[in-house]
């Protein structure tokens, strides 16, 4: 029995774990995101719009991260590593550019925007950490406690 060598050019097999996690995170987190926008409403309509923009940036960041990592995993292990580290730096730059592009607009309230951006990022990821499996047998989300079967995204192998 021979063991295939795993190299940086080896694609990573498995379901699209990152997309599964982000979809689950958004499914569970949308009520909290709406509450965050409502809380921004304490600064008026502009505060709610600013909080919505910050929450939207956090959601877009998570979706882009999942797309980059899962796409890179299908190509090679080396590209997966590059997408994880380089993607973080690129996404951080994109968030900075997006905030700097709107911060001087008349509808922007800085405190709700910044608070929503930070709280949405940390809140969504900390909350979702409760549901992510760290077992190699069930990559992605923890198994459904009723059936002990892994949650699988439709269309995944």
Beta strands, then each sheet from edge to edge (+ up, - down):
strand 1: 132-133
strand 2: 140-141
sheet 1: 1+ 2-
end
